[in-house]
Every structure is written in structure tokens, then in C-alpha cells.
Amino acid sequence: MNRYKSAKNEFTKQLSEFAESLESFIVHNDEWTIKGFIDIFKNIHTISMDTKILSKILELHIFPYFLNYAEKIGYRIELATHQNWYPDLTFIKKKNESIKFAVDLKTTYNLESYPGFCNGFTLGSHGEYFINRDSTKNIQYPYNQYSGHFCLGIIYSRAKLELDIETKKYSLDALSTIPSIINNFTFFTVEKWKIASDKSGSGNTANIGSIHFIRDILAGNGVFAKAGEEIFDDYWANFGKIQIETKAGKRKTLSSFEEYIAYRGLPQKILNPVPPMRKVKPNE
């Protein structure tokens, strides 16, 4: 086992231990400990349900714990230089700075109408820096300098609250009465390729999408789980570029892992179908 693989195995374990510890820092009685933001007059203003706002506040909430843990395990953290660069955090081993790990913070919510499923994540670009592993475009360090690419994820439920909760103001004395807008947290860490789907994560940007079935996310059982990281890399580096012929004799862009397997002449056994989302009707 080379030193990079050994370091990756150790870091995987350490990051998982950190994720397991997060509940004790940010959750109390299954509810988020953040209730709002405070002004100089000691008024507490509640938080919006907007997922982008929630994601950013969650990131800010856990970041000090990240710093402390990185120090404990012998790493320093480097933040992305620009807002849209990959990854969110670069862990650099102090005793050997050639060992780096990319960690993206990912948050999403449970889908109430689709029990067992969440809204999913985007897992980074499959554009320039993913294709050209020596590129420095929109990435902190070239992709091939990282010994592993991880997600630290938080899946939560949106609390059923009154519609005007987002516009309420409370006094500091009323802190204990303020309802949390999210609860029912699940924390996990996983290498990003293990939870990738074969579909784009957003309509207008080159982002890799994740699977949505929570049990498979926690198990790292994505579309490429049986195929491996190299095939994941090849599929997404060529996404939207390969043309195949349909049974009707027309040309189309390859758009699924099943089509990719046939195109590359790979064995069917590496296909790992993921459960489709099934909506539960109100009377079920």
C-alpha cells in the first residue's frame, strides 16, 4: 500500500468520525441550535427557509469545528480562493504537503412526498478542471494533486411551521421558545464518485448530479459503485460529447450509464441501477 492510499484510508476514517461528532455541536433535541440572527438591540430575527441561505449558515456554523478537527489530525485547511471554485475546503497534511484532500460541504432536505429520498446534491463540475487534470481553472489546486475527493453531507427535514415564521422577530428572553426551521439531521461523509448519478446536477451548468435515495447515499451505492472511479471519470469527462446511433438509425448524444456501457463494450454486471423516486399519494 503506497503512502497516498494509506493516507486516504486514514483520512476517510477521520472525516467520518468528524461527521459523526457534528450532531453534538449543532443539534439539540433533534433540532438545529441556530434560531436566527441577532441585532444590536437584542432582537432575534428568524431565518428564511431558502435552501441557499440555510446551506450557507450551516457551513458557517460547522466551519470552526472543521478548523479545530483539522488541527487535531495534523492538517491545515485552505478555503477556495474564489466563491465558485472547487473545492470548498482543501485539507493539506502538515508533515507532507503533497497529500491533499478536497472536501465539499453539501446540504439538502428530505422530500416529504418521496419517503426515503432527498433533493440531492451537485458534486462539482465535469468541465475544464475535471477533463484536464493539470488545469488550474476554477479549482484551488489541479485535480490530480488531490489524493481524494470527498463530500461532507447534511440531510435535514424542513419543519412544519406557520408560514409567517420567516418574518418574525423575538426578544432575546424568548430564545428558548423560538422554533427551529430544520430538524431530523443526518450527517455523512463519502467520496463523491460513490454517490454520483449519470445525470447532470443542474440544467444550465456542467455539474455532476448525485443519486437521491438516502440509504444508497449513506452506503456510497451510486450509479458507478460497481464500476469504479476510473469509469466514473471517463463517463463524466465525456458527458455530452459522445454520439451514438439509436435503433431507428438516428444519432443522439449518449445520456445514460447503460448506453455508455454498451458504447464502451463493458460488462453489464457493472451497471448499478438506482431506485426511482416514487411519490406517495396523500391517502397511502
N, C-alpha and C positions, 0 to 999 in steps of 0.2 A: 504493500500500500504506500503510494507516494505521500509526501508531506501535505500536498494540497488536498488530496482526498481525505486524509486523516483530519486536517483542519476543518474541512467541510462537514464531516461527520460530527465532530465536536461542536461546531457552531450550530448545526441543526438541533442538537440536543439542548444547547444553551438557549437558543432562541425560543424553543418550545417551553422550556422551564420559565422563561420570562413571560411568555403569553399566559401561562397558567397562573402566574402571580398577579396579573393585571386586575383581576376581579377584586382582590383585596384592597386595591388602591382607588378604584373608580366606581365601585358598586357597593351599595348598602341596602340590605333588604330587597335585593334583586332590582333596585332602581339606580339610575345614574345619580351620582352625588352632585353633579352640576345642576343648579336650579335656574340660573340666569346670569345676568351681569349687573354689577353694582355701580351706581354713580356716586359723586362726592356728597350727595345729600342722603346717602344710605338707603336709597331706593333700589329694589331689585326688579329688574325688567326681565320678563321671561323670554325664552329662546324660540326662534321660529322653527317650524317643522321642516324647513327647506333642507334637503339632504346635503347640499353643498356646504351650508352653514354648519350643520351637525358634524359632518366629516372633519371640517377644519377645527372645530372646537375639540372634538375627540382627539385629534392629532396633537393639538396644543396641550391637552390635558395629560396625555401619556408621555410626551417628549421628555420632561425632566426625569422620569423613571427610566427611560431609554438611556439617557446620559449616565445615570448612576450605574446601571447594569453593565453598560459597555466598559466603563472604568473597572468594574469588578472583575470582568472576564478578560481584561487585557487588550481592549480595543479602544480606538477613538472614533468618533462619529464625524463625518463630513456631510453637511447639508448640500443639497443640489444648489449650484450657483445661481440658476435662474428658475423661475416658477414652474415652467413646463418641462424641465429637464428630467431625465431618468438617472438614477432612482431617487426616491425621497431621501433616503439615508444611505451613505456608504460607510460600512464598518471596515476599518483598517487596523490590522493587527500591529500593535506597537513594536513587538520584537522582530517582526518580519513584514515590512510594509508592502511586499509583493502579494501578500494574502489579503484580498479584499472581498467583501460580500455586499451585494446590492439588496436592499430591503425597502419594499414599498409598503406603505400603510394603506390598507383597504378597508372600507366600511360599507355596509349595505344593510338592508332591512328584510325581515321576514315578509313573505307575501301571504296575507291573511286568507285570500281566496284560493291559494295554492299551498295547502299544508305540506310542510317538508321542503319547500322551495324558498329561495331568497331572490332578490332582484339582480344579483350577480355583480361582477366587477369588470373593469377593464384592466388588462395585465401589461400595459406598456405597448409601445409602437412596434410594428413589424416593418418599419421603414428603413431609412438610411443606416442608422447605427446598428440595427438588427441584421441587416444584409451584409454590410461592410463592417466586420468586427473590429477593424482598426480605426473606424471613424470616431471623431470627437464631436459630431454634430448632435446637439440636444441631449448629450449624455455626459455625466461627470467625468468618467474615465472610459476609454474604449471598452466595448462589451466583452472582448476576450480577455481583459485584465481582471475580470471578476471570477472568483472561484465558485460562485453560486449565486442564483437569483431567487430571492425569497419574497413571499408576501406575509405580512403580519396582518391578520384579518379580524374584524369585529363585525359580527352579525347581531342585530338587535331587533326588537319589536317596537313599533310606534304605539304609544299608549293611547287608549281611547279616552280622550278628554273633551271638554267643552270647546267649541270652535273658537271662542274668544281668548283661549289660554295664551295665544301668542302675543296678545296686545295688553296683557295685564301687568300691573305694577304692584309690588308688595313692599311693605316696610321690612326692615332688617329683622324686627322682632317676630315677623311672620314666616321666617325662613323655613321652619320645620313643617309648615302647612302647605308649602308650595309643591304641587305635583311635579314629578319628573316626566318629561315628554317622551323618554325612551326607557325601555326596561328589557328584561329577558335576554341577557347578553350571552354570546358565545364567542370565545377567543380561540384563535388557532394560528399556527404557522405552517407553511408548506412551500415547497419550491413551485414557482409559478407555472412551469410547464406541466406539472402534475394535475393542475385544475383547469387547464386551458380547454376551450371548446374548439371546434373547427370553423366557428363563425366570428365575424368581426364584432368588437365590443361597442362600436358606435357607428352611426350611419355615415358621417362625413369626415372621419379621420381614420388613419391607419392604425387602429388599436386592436389588439388581440382580445377576444372575449373569453369569459370564464363559463364554466358549467353553472347550473343553478340549483341542483339537488344538494341540499345541505349535507346529508350523510356522505355523499361522494366527495364533497369539498373537504370535509374533515378527514376523510380517508385518503385524500390525494388520488382519487379514482376518476380522473378526467378522460377525455377522448383519447389522449396519447399515452395513458398509463401503461398499456401493454406494449406500445410501440417503442417508447424511449425518447430521450431528449434530442438525440440527433435527428430523428424523423420529425419530431415537433419542429425543430429548427428549419429543416428543409421545407416542410409544408408551409410554414408561415413566411419564410424568406421568398417563396414563390407564389404566395397568395395573390390571386387576381391576375396572374401573368400566364398561367398555363391554359392553353386552348385544347379542348377535347371534342370528339365527334359524338353526337347523340345517335340513338338508334334510328332516328328519322333522317340521318345523314347531314344534319346541320352542325355548325360549330358553336360552341358555348364555352364560357370561362369555367374552369374547374372550381367547384364551390363547396365540396364536402370531403371529408377524410375517406369516405368509402370510394369516391371517384378517384382520389389520389392513389389509394392502394391499387386499384385496377390499372391506373396510368403507369405507375412505377413497377407493376408486376410483383407486388409484395404479397405475402401470405395473408389470407383472410383472418387468421387467428389473432392478428394484432389489432383488429377492429374492436373497439370497446364502446358499444352503444350506451348512451346515457339516457336516463328516464325522461320522457317528455313531460312538460308541465301539464297537469290536469286540474282544471278549475272545479272547485267544489260548489255545487248549487246550494242555495240557501236552505232547501228542505232536506239536504243529505245529512 
